[in-house]
């Protein structure tokens, strides 16, 4: 996101009064409670049901604090009462400008308890970026890190109705201590709202609006990740009663991969292990996984996996990780080279590359085991609601070779918060089915599996030939001297676009671009070879692990280096 795009967004935003915040198509007005249904799939209700059967089990563990399910419930109840006294009601937004910690999950659950909507806010945003997101989401309360309070207050200073700010730490704990610990008496339903802001790799963030029930079955594993979705809340509670999963989400909770994993772990009666370090540190993370006996580690692509693999390679005997059986990556590409390196050091584990978006939830997985050949680890196994749509909007038959748009039906979001135009573009009804179509291109193989080709809007058209950045990035990362890489298209006077790459070399490696070019040429057709390559000390990615394409484009434009002209 560039200052120019932020400014454009701010020019179209007009602060509203508190009364108007609670109305309109944006989803801020509370959904009506439906007639009593057979099952209540409200996340707050379901979590309370789990607490009732596993109250003494560890729910959240951080380096500073250990909370049982009873502790988590009581603290969330107290915060829910605090929110009520501050005027938070059904449909209102509670913004979380928080780094990882028990407070983040407590605040999410507290919001659910009073039918409010937690809003994820990136703690690395500038004041202008915060002003846009807080202006778009219009929270009644903001829970914030102490060092970010002034920035948040500056971001909302021009609003007609400024939110109340709760500061993590002494302010937060004092408010909880003065509040009651019993559960709020609020009637809730699976139709209550949930929102997750997603910025992708370019453009202004958009809030994706879900119903609780759809989120449960579309993004949280249906109450039984890895198995068949539950058929009733009683079945979910029964599974939780026997649960013992210890899961360590490594990325910031502001990213859906992390807090969706945490919520699904809690719904199964497992333990969420939280790394509270302000910055990612591979050695610290492995030490935490060892000391807390993590069984599942959740990361976001190579931005996390590469340093973790390098740490194991540097000190292969330092950590006892024999209880770690699953490394799950979601939200960003995990290159085959890094998968292989992880499995060399964790041969007993499975590395799972998960595919999904904020607009679809989880759609497919690619489990890879040690010794598996490369050809067996390139395709995603998808659920029955996922399809590749052809130009007529119909699912492409297996083995057709057709490249189409990857889509999902069934339990999908309501749309984008307050944005009818974007909602109409991404969430479409075709031939009697409502689909979420975020824009990724894919091909369905003969066995029904999916080969993911990348975001259609980012594909590069070079002289009429389509180049998918993901494919080139994977090959670049396979070079022994390359630590990370991002591929984009840049203008070319003859071919329209040409392939360009920003590359970060491994520490201590004097990377020769001629060597990189030869490596790519040995794997890909000539038109896919980057014509412009720039080596940088550190490749900039967003906190979610996704590349900052605006930054990459600026680096390419500032360089005159070219590998070759066709």
Number of C-alpha atoms within 10 A of each C-alpha: 18 13 11 9 14 19 14 12 19 18 10 8 13 12 18 13 13 17 8 12 22 20 14 10 12 18 26 23 19 18 15 11 12 10 7 8 9 7 13 17 23 25 24 22 19 19 24 19 18 23 25 14 17 20 18 13 18 22 26 25 20 17 13 10 10 14 19 18 25 19 19 23 24 19 25 26 26 24 29 31 24 20 23 15 11 13 12 22 20 24 24 28 30 27 25 26 25 24 23 21 21 22 21 22 20 21 24 25 28 30 30 26 28 25 28 28 30 26 26 25 25 24 17 13 16 14 17 19 24 23 25 24 27 22 19 21 24 29 25 23 21 26 22 25 18 16 10 16 18 12 18 24 18 13 21 21 13 13 17 12 17 19 23 16 18 21 19 19 12 11 12 17 16 10 15 20 12 12 16 16 18 14 17 15 8 11 11 21 25 22 20 25 30 27 25 23 23 22 17 19 18 14 14 18 20 22 24 21 25 27 22 23 24 23 26 25 21 25 26 24 22 21 28 20 16 8 9 10 17 18 11 14 18 14 14 22 25 16 18 25 19 13 17 16 17 25 27 28 26 24 24 27 25 24 21 22 30 22 21 19 23 26 21 21 26 26 29 24 30 25 25 27 28 26 25 17 13 9 11 17 15 19 17 12 20 20 15 19 26 18 12 18 18 24 20 22 22 22 27 27 23 25 25 20 23 21 17 20 22 18 16 20 14 9 10 13 10 13 15 14 20 14 16 20 17 19 24 24 27 22 23 21 20 25 23 18 18 22 25 21 19 22 20 17 16 22 16 15 22 21 23 20 28 24 21 19 19 25 26 26 25 23 22 19 21 21 20 22 19 18 10 12 11 11 7 11 16 17 20 21 18 19 13 12 13 21 28 25 25 16 12 10 16 14 17 21 17 17 13 11 13 17 18 24 26 27 27 29 20 16 21 24 26 17 26 25 22 19 14 12 10 13 18 13 13 17 23 17 13 12 9 6 11 16 25 27 21 20 17 19 22 23 27 26 18 12 9 17 21 24 16 21 20 20 17 18 10 18 21 24 19 20 13 10 13 13 24 24 23 22 16 23 21 21 20 28 25 18 18 14 20 18 23 24 26 26 28 26 24 19 15 12 7 10 13 14 18 25 25 28 26 25 27 22 22 16 10 7 12 9 16 11 16 9 12 22 18 12 17 22 16 11 13 13 10 12 17 22 26 24 20 24 25 20 18 14 10 13 19 20 16 16 20 26 22 21 21 19 21 14 16 23 18 10 16 20 15 10 11 9 12 13 13 10 7 8
